[in-house]
């Protein structure tokens, strides 16, 4: 093409958009990952939990983009599910927009779950307790929130407009995968596998992040039944934690020890005045 000749139209616009956007695209995940790591390291006082969160987020996004290729480029089951015949291509704006939406949504769920896990670990000193109670107390909320968003975007995907359907189906599929496979299975499995290393933040890193350090400590044995019976309060079964009463075991009528109720303070001896003796009658 001769110098000085300009070409317009939709095709050249799409080519320019793809060139500018996806040339700089690798820098966006890198910058987001760096900022996310620093913020989560400060929030959870951990070196491994932020790294795990970023890796699982990128894994979830990669799975969604792969599913989009299967559905909208290869056309497997798209017409049967949505009643739309794919044309074998995906709009240039779709991958980067899906990345922006799903990274924020999935990280929101991750922070919600890990914050509860960190609270449970600080309370009990047990990674097992952190996983069980953290998932148990946030699972319904995360599932309900994900279900609402999934239904909203799934209804948008059935509207009939091709580009909108591609975008909405990608978001809906990503939310479904993230709330079930990633947050419900991979997150607790990864935290349970890493054990006490989840909560480690050395002094040097803590000083750099300007937070309190979290030294490595031995795992505390956790009894789920006792913790549930105590309403989730107290640490490690210690008496009197969480405002509870201290209990002692006394011999029962049949020989074995039975709980005898709260331990009451011993009555103090009556005060003796000067020069007066107190005797029992």
SEBARO-252853 format. One record per residue (C-alpha): residue in three letters; x, y, z. Coordinates in steps of 0.05 Angstrom, whole numbers. Each point is the difference from the previous one (the first is absolute). Layout:
BEGIN
REC | aa | east | north | up
REC | ALA | X | Y | Z
...
//
This chain:
BEGIN
REC | aa | east | north | up
REC | UNK | 0 | 0 | 0
REC | UNK | 29 | 68 | -18
REC | UNK | 24 | 46 | 55
REC | UNK | -51 | 50 | 24
REC | UNK | -60 | -43 | -17
REC | UNK | -47 | -12 | 59
REC | UNK | -50 | -57 | 4
REC | UNK | -64 | 3 | 40
REC | UNK | -58 | -46 | 17
REC | UNK | -19 | -51 | 51
REC | UNK | 54 | -51 | -18
REC | UNK | 58 | 49 | 8
REC | UNK | -30 | 26 | 64
REC | UNK | -3 | -70 | 29
REC | UNK | 72 | -14 | -22
REC | UNK | 25 | 64 | 32
REC | UNK | -40 | -15 | 64
REC | UNK | 28 | -71 | 5
REC | UNK | 71 | 24 | -13
REC | UNK | -1 | 55 | 52
REC | UNK | -40 | -38 | 53
REC | UNK | 33 | -68 | -2
REC | UNK | 71 | 27 | -9
REC | UNK | -6 | 32 | 68
REC | UNK | -45 | -54 | 30
REC | UNK | 55 | -42 | 33
REC | UNK | 18 | 61 | 42
REC | UNK | -70 | 4 | 29
REC | UNK | 0 | -69 | 35
REC | UNK | 71 | 13 | 24
REC | UNK | -18 | 67 | 31
REC | UNK | -65 | -27 | 30
REC | UNK | 36 | -60 | 29
REC | UNK | 53 | 44 | 32
REC | UNK | -50 | 48 | 31
REC | UNK | -44 | -58 | 22
REC | UNK | 58 | -36 | 33
REC | UNK | 21 | 60 | 41
REC | UNK | -70 | 16 | 23
REC | UNK | -17 | -72 | 19
REC | UNK | 67 | -10 | 34
REC | UNK | -16 | 60 | 44
REC | UNK | -71 | -23 | 12
REC | UNK | 15 | -73 | 18
REC | UNK | 71 | 8 | 26
REC | UNK | 23 | -57 | -44
REC | UNK | 48 | -13 | -57
REC | UNK | -34 | -61 | -30
REC | UNK | -75 | 17 | 4
REC | UNK | 5 | 58 | -49
REC | UNK | 41 | -42 | -48
REC | UNK | -51 | -56 | 3
REC | UNK | -57 | 49 | -12
REC | UNK | 33 | 29 | -62
REC | UNK | 18 | -69 | -29
REC | UNK | -71 | -27 | 10
REC | UNK | -30 | 63 | -30
REC | UNK | 43 | -6 | -62
REC | UNK | -16 | -74 | -4
REC | UNK | -75 | 15 | 2
REC | UNK | 7 | 54 | -54
REC | UNK | 40 | -47 | -44
REC | UNK | -54 | -54 | 7
REC | UNK | -54 | 50 | -20
REC | UNK | 38 | 24 | -62
REC | UNK | 11 | -72 | -21
REC | UNK | -74 | -14 | 9
REC | UNK | -17 | 61 | -43
REC | UNK | 41 | -29 | -56
REC | UNK | -37 | -66 | 5
REC | UNK | -69 | 33 | 1
REC | UNK | 7 | 57 | -49
REC | UNK | 58 | -18 | -47
REC | UNK | -11 | -74 | -4
REC | UNK | -74 | 6 | 12
REC | UNK | -8 | -61 | 45
REC | UNK | -71 | 1 | 28
REC | UNK | -10 | 75 | -6
REC | UNK | -60 | -4 | -46
REC | UNK | -33 | -53 | 43
REC | UNK | 11 | 39 | 64
REC | UNK | -13 | 72 | -22
REC | UNK | -34 | -7 | -67
REC | UNK | 55 | 42 | -33
REC | UNK | 43 | -23 | -58
REC | UNK | 72 | 22 | 13
REC | UNK | 40 | 29 | -58
REC | UNK | 67 | -29 | 22
REC | UNK | 29 | 65 | 28
REC | UNK | 1 | 38 | 65
REC | UNK | -3 | 76 | 3
REC | UNK | 66 | 35 | 14
REC | UNK | -28 | 34 | 62
REC | UNK | -25 | -64 | 33
REC | UNK | 63 | -32 | 30
REC | UNK | 26 | 64 | 32
REC | UNK | -69 | 19 | 27
REC | UNK | -12 | -70 | 28
REC | UNK | 68 | 3 | 33
REC | UNK | -17 | 67 | 34
REC | UNK | -68 | -23 | 25
REC | UNK | 20 | -69 | 24
REC | UNK | 65 | 20 | 33
REC | UNK | -37 | 49 | 44
REC | UNK | -58 | -46 | 16
REC | UNK | 42 | -61 | 15
REC | UNK | 49 | 39 | 43
REC | UNK | -59 | 28 | 39
REC | UNK | -22 | -71 | 17
REC | UNK | 71 | -19 | 17
REC | UNK | 10 | 57 | 48
REC | UNK | -66 | -14 | 34
REC | UNK | 18 | -74 | 12
REC | UNK | 72 | 11 | 19
REC | UNK | -17 | 55 | 49
REC | UNK | -44 | -48 | 38
REC | UNK | 53 | -54 | -2
REC | UNK | 52 | 47 | 28
REC | UNK | -47 | 19 | 57
REC | UNK | -11 | -73 | 16
REC | UNK | 74 | -16 | -1
REC | UNK | 16 | 58 | 47
REC | UNK | -54 | -25 | 47
REC | UNK | 17 | -75 | -1
REC | UNK | 71 | -6 | -26
REC | UNK | -23 | -57 | -45
REC | UNK | 0 | 0 | -76
REC | UNK | -52 | -55 | 0
REC | UNK | -46 | 43 | 43
REC | UNK | 12 | 59 | -46
REC | UNK | -20 | -39 | -62
REC | UNK | -61 | -34 | 30
REC | UNK | -28 | 61 | 35
REC | UNK | 21 | 49 | -53
REC | UNK | -35 | -37 | -56
REC | UNK | -58 | -20 | 44
REC | UNK | -16 | 72 | 19
REC | UNK | 11 | 33 | -68
REC | UNK | -20 | -55 | -48
REC | UNK | -74 | 16 | -2
REC | UNK | 10 | 74 | -10
REC | UNK | 50 | -10 | -56
REC | UNK | -45 | -52 | -33
REC | UNK | -61 | 44 | 3
REC | UNK | 36 | 61 | -26
REC | UNK | 30 | -41 | -57
REC | UNK | -68 | -30 | -17
REC | UNK | -32 | 69 | -6
REC | UNK | 55 | 25 | -46
REC | UNK | -1 | -64 | -41
REC | UNK | -75 | 4 | -12
REC | UNK | 6 | 73 | -20
REC | UNK | 54 | -11 | -51
REC | UNK | -30 | -65 | -25
REC | UNK | -65 | 36 | -15
REC | UNK | 41 | 53 | -37
REC | UNK | 34 | -54 | -41
REC | UNK | -66 | -26 | -26
REC | UNK | -20 | 68 | -29
REC | UNK | 19 | -17 | -72
REC | UNK | 53 | 53 | -13
REC | UNK | 64 | -38 | -18
REC | UNK | 53 | 44 | 32
REC | UNK | -41 | 12 | 62
REC | UNK | -14 | -75 | 6
REC | UNK | 74 | -16 | -7
REC | UNK | 19 | 50 | 54
REC | UNK | -57 | -19 | 48
REC | UNK | 10 | -75 | -7
REC | UNK | 74 | 8 | 16
REC | UNK | -15 | 39 | 63
REC | UNK | -54 | -49 | 21
REC | UNK | 44 | -60 | -12
REC | UNK | 58 | 32 | 37
REC | UNK | -43 | 15 | 61
REC | UNK | -26 | -71 | 1
REC | UNK | 69 | -31 | -5
REC | UNK | 30 | 47 | 51
REC | UNK | -54 | -9 | 53
REC | UNK | -3 | -75 | -6
REC | UNK | 65 | -32 | -23
REC | UNK | 50 | 54 | 22
REC | UNK | -29 | 30 | 64
REC | UNK | -36 | -63 | 23
REC | UNK | 55 | -51 | -16
REC | UNK | 67 | 28 | -20
REC | UNK | 5 | 56 | 51
REC | UNK | -13 | -43 | 63
REC | UNK | 43 | -56 | -28
REC | UNK | 59 | 47 | -13
REC | UNK | -5 | 32 | 69
REC | UNK | -5 | -67 | 35
REC | UNK | 60 | -26 | -40
REC | UNK | 45 | 59 | 17
REC | UNK | -16 | -5 | 74
REC | UNK | 38 | 46 | 46
REC | UNK | 37 | 32 | -58
REC | UNK | -64 | 37 | -19
REC | UNK | 6 | 46 | 59
REC | UNK | 75 | 15 | 0
REC | UNK | 24 | 71 | -8
REC | UNK | 73 | 11 | 21
REC | UNK | 22 | 62 | 37
REC | UNK | 38 | 30 | -59
REC | UNK | -60 | -5 | -46
REC | UNK | -47 | 25 | 54
REC | UNK | 44 | 61 | 11
REC | UNK | 0 | 14 | -75
REC | UNK | -76 | -6 | -3
REC | UNK | -8 | 39 | 65
REC | UNK | -42 | -53 | 35
REC | UNK | 11 | -46 | 60
REC | UNK | 40 | -63 | -15
REC | UNK | -32 | -69 | 1
REC | UNK | 53 | -49 | 23
REC | UNK | -2 | -74 | -15
REC | UNK | -33 | -40 | 56
REC | UNK | -20 | -72 | 11
REC | UNK | -70 | -21 | -19
REC | UNK | -50 | -6 | 57
REC | UNK | -40 | -63 | 5
REC | UNK | -72 | 18 | -15
REC | UNK | -62 | -37 | 23
REC | UNK | -57 | 20 | -46
REC | UNK | -54 | -30 | 45
REC | UNK | 24 | 37 | 61
REC | UNK | 6 | 64 | -39
REC | UNK | -70 | -7 | -26
REC | UNK | -27 | -16 | 69
REC | UNK | 33 | 63 | 27
REC | UNK | -32 | 43 | -53
REC | UNK | 66 | 12 | -35
REC | UNK | 29 | 40 | 58
REC | UNK | 63 | -12 | 38
REC | UNK | 68 | -22 | -24
REC | UNK | 24 | -71 | 3
REC | UNK | -52 | -20 | 52
REC | UNK | 29 | 46 | 54
REC | UNK | -49 | 11 | 56
REC | UNK | -31 | 68 | 8
REC | UNK | 15 | 24 | -71
REC | UNK | -56 | 38 | -34
REC | UNK | -35 | 17 | 65
REC | UNK | -17 | -72 | 18
REC | UNK | 2 | -32 | 69
REC | UNK | 56 | -43 | 26
REC | UNK | -22 | -71 | 11
REC | UNK | 31 | -54 | 43
REC | UNK | -10 | -76 | 2
REC | UNK | -25 | -31 | 66
REC | UNK | -13 | -73 | 15
REC | UNK | -71 | -20 | -16
REC | UNK | -44 | -49 | 36
REC | UNK | 21 | -58 | -44
REC | UNK | 74 | 13 | 5
REC | UNK | 18 | 35 | -65
REC | UNK | 12 | 74 | 0
REC | UNK | -59 | 44 | -21
REC | UNK | -5 | 74 | -11
REC | UNK | -20 | 33 | 65
REC | UNK | -17 | 70 | -25
REC | UNK | 38 | 65 | 5
REC | UNK | 58 | 4 | 47
REC | UNK | -20 | 48 | 55
REC | UNK | 50 | 41 | 40
REC | UNK | 17 | -27 | 69
REC | UNK | -32 | 39 | 57
REC | UNK | 49 | 43 | 37
REC | UNK | 11 | -10 | 74
REC | UNK | -35 | 50 | 45
REC | UNK | 43 | 58 | 21
REC | UNK | 27 | -2 | 70
REC | UNK | -1 | 64 | 39
REC | UNK | 57 | 20 | 45
REC | UNK | 0 | -38 | 65
REC | UNK | -61 | -43 | -19
REC | UNK | 0 | -74 | -17
REC | UNK | -52 | -31 | -45
REC | UNK | -21 | -70 | 14
REC | UNK | -47 | -48 | -34
REC | UNK | -64 | -23 | 33
//
